[in-house]
Amino acid sequence: MEDDKIKYLLFIPVNDGTLIFNILTRGLELVPCTINNIRELYDCGNEILNKLKEKMIILDESVDSDALLKYIYNTFRYRAEDKLIITDAWTYRCNFSCVYCLQQNIGVNNKELLPEERVELWSALKDIFRVKYLDVVLFGGEPFYDINYVEKLLNVATDNLPELRNIGAVTNGAFPSKNKTINLIKKYDFKYVQITLDGPEEIHNQRRIFKDSATGTWNVIQSNIRDLLENTDVNIVIHSVIDSQNWEVYGEMLDFMIKKYRKWIYSEYPRIIFNLGMESHPFGFSYHTKINIPRLKEYGKIYLHVLKEAAKRNITVIDFMGSIMCSLNKNNEVILGPDGAVYKCVSAIGLPFFRVADRKTILNSPEKFIINYSKYIEGLKPNPDCFSCKYFPVCGGGCYYNAYIENKKYDCWYPIHDIMLPDMVKILYKAEEVNFNIYKLHGWIE
């Protein structure tokens, strides 16, 4: 039992002593002692020990760590929120041809539903899950590819679904109909849009190109970001897909963005926040991902470098510590494909293995839908060995999508967390959580 209590503890030496972090409870404290193990911790005195117990870093003898892990796991799975989050990929159509596009090798079903049919699905899912509110994230393809369709969709939704509370979008940022898109984002009070920038202009333009001309997209996106900031109240998430090609120049991109948008990045309530993403192979792989996705240990070093570039500049970022749960196992998140089928992984739209049910089942057989849905919530389990791993609370057993694409039984991320977590804790100690899972970074403790 003692080993079970301490396996989640990290002792991280810094100039002022030792950072002690409990991976399970996320408790974190700096103590003015040099500590390498639990025995040395007890030599620091009762005052420090009591403080660590108050912060749930050292767990009381009566605490069953396995039970606590199960409780935390289930809390993330069944969040006590009266809402359903629908990520709606209403189309596969896109004006980009990105080198790592996850849909590039899928034999896609290009059938698209009428706006009224999509809203009918949203309403049916609301009833099936018995929730009070809906949050909808428009996805694709490019969600603003046909702005007339989106306008009709949101007109129908706001007229018929008063439960629709928040609207967001994951977009490439190069709107085919710029003025109409910006007006629509303003009219329907979008909560956020996520736009991908993959480095400074030269690198970005090698990776994210227009489909019809094979030219770079950087300048168009920058113009649209400026217009969104000046003409709407929407928040912008700048997402970057980090890999071997662009990690060394991420800081250059940040410097450009800070110079251009400083007041929106460093305001009391920042309207530009950043998200650091890691790359996955598309189904069937791609040339770009084959040569630019490094081995996990190297990926850990790359990610740390990029995170430190962000921390040095004191920007605001979305959660960087890792999660015990992804959308595959979260009860209140679903993904819709263009034909109305429900999926449980946003990377896997169009792949039969990740499809829960088709539109007909959702509308006509809700009981069958729930039976299918339970397969993903309760049926897909991590490797049993994962539950005994100290990194499970920040990993959740790895990525089911990666395991499926790479034809592996499980996707073990132990090597990457073993490299990254100590330095990530140093950054977390100095960071300020300004909203749930959103952190204003302030460098790191030395």
C-alpha positions as CSV (number, residue, x, y, z in Angstrom):
1,M,0.0,0.0,0.0
2,E,2.9,2.4,0.7
3,D,4.3,1.9,-2.7
4,D,0.9,2.5,-4.1
5,K,0.7,5.8,-2.2
6,I,4.0,7.1,-3.5
7,K,4.0,5.9,-7.1
8,Y,2.2,9.1,-8.3
9,L,4.8,11.4,-6.6
10,L,7.4,13.3,-8.6
11,F,10.3,14.9,-6.8
12,I,11.7,17.6,-9.1
13,P,14.9,19.5,-7.9
14,V,14.9,23.3,-8.5
15,N,17.1,26.1,-7.2
16,D,14.8,26.8,-4.2
17,G,14.3,23.3,-3.1
18,T,12.1,20.5,-4.5
19,L,8.8,20.6,-6.4
20,I,6.6,17.8,-5.3
21,F,3.8,16.9,-7.7
22,N,1.1,14.2,-7.3
23,I,0.2,13.1,-10.8
24,L,-3.1,11.6,-9.6
25,T,-4.5,14.6,-7.6
26,R,-2.6,17.3,-9.5
27,G,-1.4,18.7,-6.2
28,L,1.8,20.7,-6.5
29,E,4.0,22.4,-3.8
30,L,7.5,23.7,-3.6
31,V,9.3,22.7,-0.4
32,P,12.6,24.2,0.8
33,C,14.4,20.9,1.1
34,T,16.4,18.7,-1.2
35,I,14.2,15.6,-1.6
36,N,14.8,12.6,-3.8
37,N,12.5,10.0,-2.2
38,I,9.7,9.6,0.4
39,R,12.1,8.9,3.3
40,E,13.8,12.2,2.8
41,L,10.4,13.9,2.6
42,Y,9.5,12.7,6.1
43,D,12.8,14.2,7.4
44,C,11.6,17.7,6.4
45,G,9.3,18.0,9.4
46,N,5.7,17.8,10.4
47,E,4.8,21.4,9.2
48,I,5.7,20.5,5.6
49,L,4.1,17.1,5.8
50,N,0.9,18.6,7.0
51,K,0.8,21.2,4.2
52,L,1.4,18.4,1.6
53,K,-1.5,16.4,3.1
54,E,-3.8,19.5,3.0
55,K,-3.0,19.9,-0.7
56,M,-3.7,16.2,-1.4
57,I,-0.1,15.6,-2.4
58,I,0.6,13.1,0.3
59,L,-2.4,10.9,0.8
60,D,-3.7,9.8,4.2
61,E,-3.2,6.1,5.1
62,S,-7.0,5.6,4.9
63,V,-7.1,6.7,1.2
64,D,-7.5,3.9,-1.3
65,S,-5.5,5.2,-4.3
66,D,-7.1,2.7,-6.7
67,A,-10.5,3.8,-5.7
68,L,-9.5,7.4,-6.1
69,L,-8.1,6.8,-9.5
70,K,-11.4,5.1,-10.5
71,Y,-13.4,8.0,-9.1
72,I,-11.3,10.6,-11.0
73,Y,-11.5,8.5,-14.2
74,N,-15.3,8.2,-13.9
75,T,-15.7,11.9,-13.0
76,F,-14.1,12.9,-16.3
77,R,-16.1,10.3,-18.2
78,Y,-19.4,11.3,-16.7
79,R,-18.9,15.0,-16.1
80,A,-21.7,16.6,-13.9
81,E,-22.7,19.0,-16.6
82,D,-26.2,19.2,-18.1
83,K,-25.0,19.6,-21.6
84,L,-24.0,17.7,-24.7
85,I,-21.1,18.8,-26.9
86,I,-21.7,18.0,-30.6
87,T,-18.8,18.4,-33.0
88,D,-20.5,18.5,-36.3
89,A,-18.5,17.8,-39.4
90,W,-21.3,18.7,-41.8
91,T,-19.0,18.4,-44.9
92,Y,-15.8,16.8,-46.1
93,R,-15.4,19.6,-48.7
94,C,-12.4,21.9,-48.1
95,N,-10.5,24.7,-49.9
96,F,-7.2,23.4,-48.5
97,S,-5.0,20.4,-49.3
98,C,-3.0,20.1,-46.1
99,V,-0.1,17.6,-46.2
100,Y,-1.2,15.8,-43.0
101,C,-4.9,15.9,-43.6
102,L,-6.6,13.1,-41.6
103,Q,-9.2,12.6,-44.3
104,Q,-7.0,12.4,-47.3
105,N,-7.0,8.7,-47.7
106,I,-10.5,7.8,-46.6
107,G,-13.0,6.7,-49.2
108,V,-15.4,9.3,-47.9
109,N,-19.2,9.3,-48.3
110,N,-19.8,12.8,-49.6
111,K,-23.5,12.7,-48.8
112,E,-24.5,15.9,-46.9
113,L,-27.8,16.3,-45.0
114,L,-30.1,19.3,-45.4
115,P,-29.8,21.9,-42.6
116,E,-33.2,20.8,-41.3
117,E,-32.0,17.2,-41.1
118,R,-28.9,18.1,-39.1
119,V,-30.9,20.1,-36.6
120,E,-33.3,17.2,-36.3
121,L,-30.3,15.1,-35.3
122,W,-29.1,17.6,-32.8
123,S,-32.6,17.6,-31.2
124,A,-32.8,13.8,-31.2
125,L,-29.4,13.6,-29.5
126,K,-30.4,16.1,-26.9
127,D,-33.5,14.0,-26.1
128,I,-31.5,10.7,-26.0
129,F,-28.9,12.2,-23.6
130,R,-31.6,14.0,-21.6
131,V,-29.6,17.2,-21.4
132,K,-30.7,20.8,-20.9
133,Y,-28.2,22.5,-23.2
134,L,-26.3,21.9,-26.4
135,D,-22.9,23.2,-27.4
136,V,-22.1,22.8,-31.1
137,V,-18.7,23.0,-32.7
138,L,-18.8,23.3,-36.5
139,F,-16.1,21.1,-38.1
140,G,-15.2,19.6,-41.5
141,G,-13.7,19.6,-44.0
142,E,-13.9,23.3,-43.8
143,P,-17.1,24.3,-41.8
144,F,-17.5,27.6,-43.6
145,Y,-17.0,26.1,-47.1
146,D,-20.6,26.9,-48.1
147,I,-21.6,29.9,-46.0
148,N,-25.1,29.8,-47.3
149,Y,-25.6,26.3,-45.9
150,V,-24.1,27.3,-42.5
151,E,-26.4,30.4,-42.3
152,K,-29.4,28.2,-43.1
153,L,-28.3,25.7,-40.5
154,L,-27.9,28.2,-37.7
155,N,-31.2,29.9,-38.7
156,V,-33.0,26.6,-38.4
157,A,-31.2,25.8,-35.1
158,T,-31.9,29.0,-33.4
159,D,-35.5,29.0,-34.4
160,N,-36.1,25.4,-33.3
161,L,-33.6,24.6,-30.6
162,P,-33.6,27.1,-27.7
163,E,-31.3,24.7,-25.9
164,L,-28.5,25.6,-28.2
165,R,-26.2,27.6,-25.9
166,N,-22.7,27.9,-27.4
167,I,-21.4,27.8,-30.9
168,G,-17.8,27.4,-32.0
169,A,-15.9,26.3,-35.1
170,V,-12.7,24.6,-36.1
171,T,-11.7,26.3,-39.3
172,N,-8.7,26.7,-41.6
173,G,-9.3,30.5,-41.3
174,A,-9.3,31.2,-45.1
175,F,-13.0,31.8,-45.5
176,P,-14.3,31.3,-49.1
177,S,-16.8,34.0,-48.4
178,K,-15.0,36.3,-46.0
179,N,-17.5,39.1,-45.3
180,K,-20.5,36.8,-45.0
181,T,-18.5,34.5,-42.7
182,I,-17.4,37.3,-40.3
183,N,-21.0,38.7,-40.2
184,L,-22.3,35.2,-39.4
185,I,-19.8,34.7,-36.6
186,K,-20.9,38.0,-35.2
187,K,-24.6,37.5,-35.7
188,Y,-24.7,34.1,-33.9
189,D,-22.2,35.2,-31.2
190,F,-19.7,32.4,-31.7
191,K,-17.8,31.6,-28.5
192,Y,-14.6,30.8,-30.3
193,V,-13.0,29.8,-33.6
194,Q,-9.9,27.6,-33.8
195,I,-7.5,28.4,-36.6
196,T,-4.3,26.5,-37.4
197,L,-1.0,28.3,-38.0
198,D,1.9,25.9,-38.3
199,G,4.9,28.2,-37.9
200,P,6.1,31.3,-39.6
201,E,4.9,32.1,-43.1
202,E,7.4,30.1,-45.1
203,I,6.9,26.9,-43.1
204,H,3.1,27.3,-42.8
205,N,2.8,27.8,-46.6
206,Q,4.6,24.5,-47.2
207,R,2.1,22.6,-45.2
208,R,-1.3,24.3,-45.5
209,I,-2.0,25.2,-49.1
210,F,-5.0,26.0,-51.3
211,K,-6.4,23.0,-53.1
212,D,-7.1,24.8,-56.4
213,S,-3.8,26.7,-56.7
214,A,-1.3,24.9,-54.4
215,T,-0.3,28.3,-53.1
216,G,0.2,29.2,-49.4
217,T,-2.5,30.4,-47.2
218,W,-0.7,32.5,-44.6
219,N,-1.6,36.0,-45.8
220,V,-5.3,35.3,-46.3
221,I,-5.5,33.8,-42.7
222,Q,-3.7,36.8,-41.2
223,S,-6.1,39.2,-42.9
224,N,-9.1,37.2,-41.6
225,I,-7.7,37.0,-38.0
226,R,-7.4,40.8,-38.0
227,D,-10.9,41.3,-39.3
228,L,-12.3,38.9,-36.8
229,L,-10.6,40.7,-33.9
230,E,-11.7,44.1,-35.1
231,N,-15.3,43.3,-36.1
232,T,-16.5,40.6,-33.7
233,D,-16.1,39.6,-30.1
234,V,-15.1,36.0,-30.9
235,N,-12.1,34.4,-29.2
236,I,-9.5,32.9,-31.4
237,V,-7.6,29.7,-30.6
238,I,-4.3,29.5,-32.6
239,H,-3.6,25.8,-33.0
240,S,-0.3,24.5,-34.2
241,V,0.5,21.0,-35.3
242,I,4.0,20.4,-34.0
243,D,6.4,17.9,-35.6
244,S,10.0,17.5,-36.8
245,Q,9.6,20.1,-39.5
246,N,8.4,23.2,-37.6
247,W,9.3,22.8,-33.9
248,E,12.5,24.9,-34.1
249,V,10.7,27.9,-35.6
250,Y,7.6,28.0,-33.4
251,G,9.1,30.8,-31.3
252,E,9.4,32.9,-34.5
253,M,5.7,32.5,-35.2
254,L,4.9,33.6,-31.7
255,D,7.0,36.7,-32.0
256,F,5.2,37.6,-35.3
257,M,1.8,37.1,-33.6
258,I,2.8,39.1,-30.5
259,K,4.0,42.0,-32.6
260,K,0.9,42.0,-34.8
261,Y,-1.8,41.3,-32.1
262,R,-0.2,42.2,-28.8
263,K,-3.2,43.9,-27.3
264,W,-5.4,40.9,-27.9
265,I,-2.8,38.4,-26.6
266,Y,-1.9,40.2,-23.4
267,S,-5.2,41.8,-22.4
268,E,-6.7,41.0,-19.1
269,Y,-9.1,38.6,-20.8
270,P,-7.0,37.5,-23.9
271,R,-8.9,37.0,-27.1
272,I,-6.1,35.1,-28.7
273,I,-5.0,31.9,-26.9
274,F,-2.7,29.1,-28.2
275,N,-3.0,25.4,-28.4
276,L,-0.1,23.0,-29.1
277,G,-1.0,19.9,-31.0
278,M,0.9,16.7,-31.9
279,E,0.6,15.0,-35.2
280,S,-1.1,11.7,-36.1
281,H,-0.9,9.6,-39.2
282,P,-3.9,9.7,-41.5
283,F,-5.5,6.4,-42.4
284,G,-3.1,4.8,-44.9
285,F,-0.4,7.2,-43.8
286,S,1.1,10.1,-45.8
287,Y,4.5,11.1,-47.0
288,H,4.7,14.1,-44.7
289,T,3.7,12.2,-41.5
290,K,6.0,9.3,-42.3
291,I,9.1,11.6,-42.3
292,N,8.0,14.2,-39.7
293,I,6.4,12.3,-36.8
294,P,9.4,11.4,-34.6
295,R,9.7,8.6,-32.1
296,L,8.0,9.3,-28.8
297,K,11.1,10.1,-26.8
298,E,12.2,12.6,-29.4
299,Y,8.7,14.0,-29.6
300,G,8.7,14.6,-25.9
301,K,11.9,16.8,-26.3
302,I,10.3,18.6,-29.2
303,Y,7.1,19.3,-27.4
304,L,9.0,20.6,-24.3
305,H,11.0,23.0,-26.4
306,V,7.8,24.4,-28.0
307,L,6.1,24.7,-24.6
308,K,9.0,26.6,-23.2
309,E,8.9,29.0,-26.1
310,A,5.3,29.7,-25.1
311,A,6.2,30.0,-21.5
312,K,9.1,32.5,-22.1
313,R,6.6,34.8,-23.9
314,N,3.9,34.6,-21.1
315,I,1.1,33.7,-23.5
316,T,-2.1,32.0,-22.6
317,V,-2.5,28.3,-23.7
318,I,-5.0,25.5,-23.5
319,D,-4.3,22.7,-21.1
320,F,-0.8,21.3,-21.7
321,M,-0.6,18.7,-18.9
322,G,-2.5,15.9,-20.6
323,S,-5.8,14.3,-19.7
324,I,-7.0,11.0,-18.3
325,M,-9.8,11.0,-20.9
326,C,-10.5,11.8,-24.5
327,S,-13.7,12.3,-26.4
328,L,-13.8,8.5,-27.1
329,N,-14.7,7.8,-23.5
330,K,-16.5,11.0,-22.6
331,N,-20.2,10.5,-22.2
332,N,-21.2,14.0,-23.1
333,E,-19.3,14.4,-26.4
334,V,-20.3,13.1,-29.8
335,I,-19.1,13.8,-33.4
336,L,-21.3,13.9,-36.4
337,G,-20.2,13.0,-39.9
338,P,-21.6,14.6,-43.1
339,D,-24.1,11.8,-43.5
340,G,-25.3,12.2,-39.9
341,A,-23.5,9.1,-38.5
342,V,-22.2,9.5,-34.9
343,Y,-18.5,8.9,-34.2
344,K,-16.5,9.0,-31.0
345,C,-13.2,10.3,-32.3
346,V,-12.8,13.5,-34.2
347,S,-9.7,12.2,-36.0
348,A,-11.5,9.1,-37.2
349,I,-14.6,10.6,-39.0
350,G,-15.4,8.2,-41.8
351,L,-13.7,5.1,-40.3
352,P,-16.2,2.4,-39.6
353,F,-14.4,1.2,-36.4
354,F,-15.2,4.5,-34.7
355,R,-18.7,4.9,-36.0
356,V,-21.4,4.4,-33.3
357,A,-24.5,4.5,-35.3
358,D,-26.1,5.9,-38.5
359,R,-28.7,8.6,-38.7
360,K,-31.6,6.2,-39.1
361,T,-30.6,4.4,-35.8
362,I,-30.4,7.7,-33.9
363,L,-33.8,8.8,-35.1
364,N,-35.7,5.5,-35.0
365,S,-33.9,3.3,-32.5
366,P,-32.6,5.3,-29.6
367,E,-32.3,2.2,-27.4
368,K,-30.1,0.5,-30.0
369,F,-28.0,3.7,-30.3
370,I,-27.4,3.7,-26.5
371,I,-26.3,0.0,-26.6
372,N,-23.8,0.9,-29.4
373,Y,-22.7,4.0,-27.6
374,S,-21.9,2.0,-24.4
375,K,-19.3,0.1,-26.4
376,Y,-17.1,3.2,-26.5
377,I,-17.9,4.5,-23.0
378,E,-17.6,1.2,-21.2
379,G,-16.4,-1.3,-23.7
380,L,-13.1,0.0,-25.0
381,K,-10.6,-0.4,-22.2
382,P,-7.0,0.6,-21.9
383,N,-4.3,-2.1,-21.5
384,P,-4.9,-3.5,-18.0
385,D,-1.2,-2.7,-17.2
386,C,-2.0,1.0,-17.8
387,F,-4.0,1.3,-14.6
388,S,-0.9,0.4,-12.6
389,C,1.2,3.0,-14.4
390,K,2.0,6.2,-12.6
391,Y,1.4,8.2,-15.8
392,F,-2.2,6.9,-16.4
393,P,-3.8,10.1,-14.9
394,V,-2.2,12.2,-17.6
395,C,-2.4,9.6,-20.4
396,G,-5.6,7.6,-20.0
397,G,-4.0,4.6,-21.7
398,G,-2.8,6.3,-24.9
399,C,-4.7,7.0,-28.1
400,Y,-7.1,4.5,-29.6
401,Y,-6.9,6.2,-33.0
402,N,-3.1,5.9,-33.1
403,A,-3.2,2.3,-32.1
404,Y,-5.8,1.6,-34.8
405,I,-3.9,3.4,-37.5
406,E,-0.6,1.9,-36.6
407,N,-2.1,-1.6,-36.2
408,K,-1.0,-1.9,-32.6
409,K,-3.0,-3.4,-29.7
410,Y,-2.2,-0.4,-27.4
411,D,-0.6,3.0,-27.7
412,C,1.8,3.4,-24.8
413,W,3.0,6.9,-24.0
414,Y,5.2,6.1,-21.0
415,P,8.4,7.3,-22.8
416,I,7.0,10.7,-23.7
417,H,5.6,11.4,-20.2
418,D,8.7,10.2,-18.5
419,I,10.7,12.9,-20.4
420,M,8.1,15.7,-20.5
421,L,6.4,15.7,-17.1
422,P,9.1,17.0,-14.8
423,D,9.7,20.2,-16.9
424,M,6.0,20.6,-17.5
425,V,5.5,20.7,-13.7
426,K,8.0,23.4,-13.5
427,I,5.9,25.4,-16.0
428,L,2.7,24.5,-14.3
429,Y,4.0,25.8,-10.9
430,K,4.5,29.3,-12.4
431,A,1.3,29.3,-14.5
432,E,-2.0,30.9,-13.6
433,E,-5.2,28.9,-14.4
434,V,-7.5,31.7,-15.8
435,N,-10.3,29.4,-16.8
436,F,-10.9,25.7,-16.7
437,N,-7.9,24.1,-18.4
438,I,-6.7,27.5,-19.8
439,Y,-3.4,28.7,-18.4
440,K,-1.6,32.1,-18.5
441,L,2.1,31.0,-18.6
442,H,4.8,32.9,-16.6
443,G,8.0,31.1,-17.5
444,W,9.1,28.3,-15.3
445,I,10.9,27.7,-12.0
446,E,14.6,27.1,-12.3
